[in-house]
């Protein structure tokens, strides 16, 4: 089929594109310099010109905690406009399936563990990334409303924290894993005696290898027929302290880790109940953390010079 993948040149989107092309789809990747997804006219032009049967919306304005805290206004505005305008253009253009990639950031800051989809609206998101989480909530509510009123087929995977090759390693925007990998690789190469990590190390995260997530997104495009969101993760919870140790080992850094407790921990815990994905999609994550980190560090070292 004909497909459009927004953010298809980026981290997650590029792996989704590879999988769709591998199954024989004709995939178009819109670039922001031509199609500004915050523009209603550009979104309608995109759909009219390419007439896709499937649209996978991976494009985001986002980053790590630091980026989210510094840009809450633009993060909220840009993500809301992109998803709202694009979904409406898809509805008007007769797109058969819309896959809107959501995020675990949409969950309340404090919620029972493991996180279940039913708990999504039982509290306010973590304040440091609330703008992003609320934008994702709105996208999912729009899809539910469009299904009810128009019969529009919109589905929403909610991935946990992703990592892997092709991630963003720019310190201004990077998430926890690429930020730690860059820090540890540079420290190891410089034979530094310590690194500084944010927070207390006691917050927990669930980490998902990006290619596992891409497989789940394609499975949702093929087999999920409800606007109820689906957690995409592996159900394994690690403290940031444990994560830092694993990343340091993968990078060959043996120095001290010093914790800057003036920096935020972010959400206290993240761990997903993935039973809906297992039962409804027949999907489970396959890549364990150690293997995934080794692959990611290898990719980063290969591309370190060009990434700057």
GIZIWO-V251918 format. One record per residue. N is the residue number from 1. RES is the residue in one letter. SS is DSSP state (2 for helix, 1 for strand, 0 for the rest). PSI is psi in whole degrees, -180 to 180 (NA if undefined). Layout:
n:res:ss:psi
N:RES:SS:PSI
N:RES:SS:PSI
//
This chain:
n:res:ss:psi
1:X:0:168
2:X:1:133
3:X:1:151
4:X:1:131
5:X:1:107
6:X:1:144
7:X:0:20
8:X:0:-13
9:X:0:1
10:X:0:-162
11:X:2:-76
12:X:2:-45
13:X:2:-36
14:X:2:-34
15:X:2:-34
16:X:2:-44
17:X:2:-45
18:X:2:-42
19:X:2:-39
20:X:2:-41
21:X:2:-34
22:X:2:-29
23:X:0:2
24:X:0:5
25:X:0:150
26:X:1:112
27:X:1:130
28:X:1:137
29:X:0:107
30:X:0:140
31:X:0:145
32:X:0:-27
33:X:0:-18
34:X:0:-42
35:X:0:100
36:X:0:106
37:X:0:-9
38:X:0:-7
39:X:0:128
40:X:2:-43
41:X:2:-43
42:X:2:-39
43:X:2:-42
44:X:2:-38
45:X:2:-43
46:X:2:-49
47:X:2:-40
48:X:2:-40
49:X:2:-33
50:X:2:-13
51:X:0:56
52:X:0:152
53:X:0:-27
54:X:1:134
55:X:1:126
56:X:1:116
57:X:1:97
58:X:0:-14
59:X:0:136
60:X:0:160
61:X:0:105
62:X:0:-179
63:X:0:-160
64:X:0:-175
65:X:2:-44
66:X:2:-46
67:X:2:-43
68:X:2:-39
69:X:2:-31
70:X:2:-21
71:X:0:44
72:X:2:-36
73:X:2:-51
74:X:2:-34
75:X:2:-46
76:X:2:-51
77:X:2:-52
78:X:2:-42
79:X:2:-38
80:X:2:-47
81:X:2:-43
82:X:2:-52
83:X:2:-41
84:X:2:-49
85:X:2:-40
86:X:2:-43
87:X:2:-40
88:X:2:-42
89:X:2:-38
90:X:2:-41
91:X:2:-49
92:X:2:-31
93:X:0:2
94:X:0:26
95:X:0:132
96:X:0:-33
97:X:1:133
98:X:1:122
99:X:1:109
100:X:1:111
101:X:0:115
102:X:0:-152
103:X:0:150
104:X:2:-17
105:X:2:-16
106:X:2:-17
107:X:0:156
108:X:1:153
109:X:0:-43
110:X:0:119
111:X:0:152
112:X:0:144
113:X:0:143
114:X:0:156
115:X:1:127
116:X:0:146
117:X:2:-32
118:X:2:-18
119:X:2:4
120:X:0:-39
121:X:0:22
122:X:0:19
123:X:0:176
124:X:0:144
125:X:1:167
126:X:0:124
127:X:2:-33
128:X:2:-26
129:X:2:27
130:X:2:-37
131:X:2:-43
132:X:2:-47
133:X:2:-40
134:X:2:-36
135:X:2:-39
136:X:2:-38
137:X:2:-45
138:X:2:-42
139:X:2:-44
140:X:2:-37
141:X:2:-37
142:X:2:-43
143:X:2:-41
144:X:2:-43
145:X:2:-39
146:X:2:-35
147:X:2:-43
148:X:2:-45
149:X:2:-39
150:X:2:-7
151:X:0:24
152:X:0:131
153:X:0:93
154:X:1:134
155:X:1:155
156:X:0:99
157:X:1:140
158:X:1:88
159:X:1:150
160:X:0:-170
161:X:1:125
162:X:1:156
163:X:1:164
164:X:0:-178
165:X:0:150
166:X:0:9
167:X:0:171
168:X:0:117
169:X:0:6
170:X:0:122
171:X:0:-25
172:X:0:-22
173:X:0:-9
174:X:0:151
175:X:0:-177
176:X:2:-47
177:X:2:-53
178:X:2:-33
179:X:2:-43
180:X:2:-40
181:X:2:-48
182:X:2:-44
183:X:2:-44
184:X:2:-39
185:X:2:-46
186:X:2:-38
187:X:2:-41
188:X:2:-44
189:X:2:-34
190:X:0:-1
191:X:0:39
192:X:0:153
193:X:0:-9
194:X:1:163
195:X:1:163
196:X:1:126
197:X:1:150
198:X:1:146
199:X:0:-157
200:X:0:-16
201:X:0:-3
202:X:0:-19
203:X:0:155
204:X:1:153
205:X:1:153
206:X:0:127
207:X:1:133
208:X:1:130
209:X:1:135
210:X:2:-35
211:X:2:-31
212:X:2:-42
213:X:2:-42
214:X:2:-40
215:X:2:-41
216:X:2:-39
217:X:2:-42
218:X:2:-38
219:X:2:-39
220:X:2:-39
221:X:2:-34
222:X:2:-36
223:X:2:-9
224:X:0:131
225:X:0:31
226:X:0:151
227:X:0:2
228:X:0:130
229:X:0:161
230:X:1:121
231:X:1:133
232:X:1:106
233:X:0:-167
234:X:0:-2
235:X:0:13
236:X:0:126
237:X:0:130
238:X:1:141
239:X:1:157
240:X:2:-33
241:X:2:-47
242:X:2:-39
243:X:2:-45
244:X:2:-42
245:X:2:-41
246:X:2:-41
247:X:2:-44
248:X:2:-43
249:X:2:-45
250:X:2:-29
251:X:2:-9
252:X:0:23
253:X:0:127
254:X:0:9
255:X:0:-169
256:X:1:149
257:X:1:120
258:X:1:135
259:X:1:127
260:X:1:93
261:X:0:-2
262:X:0:-15
263:X:0:152
264:X:0:149
265:X:0:-23
266:X:0:-155
267:X:0:135
268:X:0:-43
269:X:0:148
270:X:0:118
271:X:0:129
272:X:1:145
273:X:0:115
274:X:0:21
275:X:2:-32
276:X:2:-41
277:X:2:-40
278:X:2:-44
279:X:2:-40
280:X:2:-25
281:X:2:-18
282:X:0:29
283:X:0:139
284:X:0:146
285:X:0:146
286:X:0:-26
287:X:0:120
288:X:0:165
289:X:2:-45
290:X:2:-46
291:X:2:-44
292:X:2:-41
293:X:2:-41
294:X:2:-43
295:X:2:-40
296:X:2:-43
297:X:2:-42
298:X:2:-44
299:X:2:-44
300:X:2:-43
301:X:2:-36
302:X:2:-35
303:X:2:10
304:X:2:-42
305:X:2:-42
306:X:2:-24
307:X:2:-20
308:X:0:NA
//
